Amino acid sequence: MPINLKNINKDWTLFLDRDGVINHEKHKDYIHTWDEFIFMKV
């Protein structure tokens, strides 16, 4: 069943990411806290 986008609550945002797409990849580890997260410049 298709999702009706008009019914989505716009009070929040969900980012689904693979390391190195919207954030700098942490060498041989995962991002565990917001302090470690660095957005990539566009």
GITA-V596600 format. One record per backbone hydrogen bond with DSSP energy under -0.5 kcal/mol. CO is the residue of the C=O (numbers start at 0). NH is the residue of the N-H. If there is no record, write none. Layout:
{{CO,NH} {CO,NH}}
This chain:
{{2,4} {3,6} {4,7} {8,11} {13,15} {14,16} {17,20} {21,39} {22,19} {24,26} {25,28} {29,31} {32,35} {32,36} {33,36} {37,23}}
